[in-house]
């Protein structure tokens, strides 16, 4: 999406929900992480190419002041415009018939946009959510807000701080390394709940050695590179 100002985005926003999201105050980078509000998002997709693949389910889990608010989770389905590849069905178990009565992407995004308003986005391997949400939000005339925090990168950073070699870890491997339960895998809500617990654990461990802020957690990848350079 082109780099445009907030006033232009507000004029383009296609719904009251989108306008609320664009106007909402997001915690500044210097805010201590325990004083901030986050929204963990997980998407299930028909594939990993945002140019041709689609969001078919989504979940959002709020984190308020260092605590997962499990009672306010959001989960929903999206009706795709194309048939699902067989491989995607094998991964997440969602079939075309399961999506026949689901809302369109634009309808479904209204609930997700509302859940994310005023919160810092958290995701595992966040480029996936960033890519697909960026396109979905652009359809609403808004831009995905920064910063975005990636639990994969936080896991790499914690390993380095513990003098361990950083390893490519899946979400379930990272959760188990932190002695956390793994919720239903390849289900948007299950993965979002696991990611939320992982985020709180990682931020807490990192905060024990350095006072972490929203900005410092969002810069985990750059901090990891500085360790390795």
Secondary structure, 3 states (H helix, E strand, C coil): CCCCCHHHHHHHCCCHHHHHHHHCCCCCCCCEHHHCEEEEEEEEECCCCCCCCCEEEEEEEEEECCEECHHHCEEEECCCCCCCCHHHHHHHCCCHHHHCCCCCHHHHHHHHHHHHCCCEEEECCCHHHHHHHHHHHHCCCCCCCCCEEEHHHHHHHHHHHCCCCCCCCCHHHHHHHCCCCCCCCCCHHHHHHHHHHHHHHHHHHHHCCCCCEHHHHHCHHHHHHHHHC
